[in-house]
Amino acid sequence: MPQSASASPHAPAPERPHTGGPTAAELLAFALRTAADPGIVDSLPLDPEGRTWIRLDGPGGSEAWLIGWPPGTGTGWHDHAESRGAFATARGRLTEHALAVRLPSQGWRSLELAPGHDRTRTLAEGAGRAFGEHHVHEVLNASTEEHAVSVHAYYPPLPLIRRYSRSGPVLTLEHVERPVDWQ
């Protein structure tokens, strides 16, 4: 049975507060504004096989990305470590599966989640979503025909992304990516 090495999956982990920088609401406002700008959205080259992206200048020292999603593509389960963030759909429709529970940020490799923590939302063109630190989710373009495009912003700039696999209620840490892996 999967176990937490040092913390319960339902107990909040100690949090180091971030001072300064844009709030999650400000990141969302930026993402929505940028997603509504056809000049920026049209600048993204789209690939029929894989996701594409362009780094953008985000507000207040944040990290921002314009991302293209071919039909059927997604991120897999992941978090953004200590960064808060937001994303908005510029074209198409994206689906987010998220956990409505704060997981410990470290000290575990595999956790069994209690029932009732899964949330699903669909974000059509012009819709967005903000989230706090350690938000675990996956984002996907469930369309079989239509490309989607979205804008994402994070503050502080992403120190790492933790990637997870999910089998039923079991969430397992698979690997950690650092900025050098995606820039």
Secondary structure, DSSP 8 states (H G I E B T S, - for coil): ---BSSS-TTS--------SS--HHHHHHHHHHHHT-HHHHTTS---SSS-EEEEEE-GGG-EEEEEEE-TT-B--EEE-TT-EEEEEEEESEEEEEEESS---SSSBSEEE--TT-EEEEEEETT-EEEE-TT--EEEE---SS--EEEEEEEES--S-EEEEEEETTEEEEEEEE-GGGT-
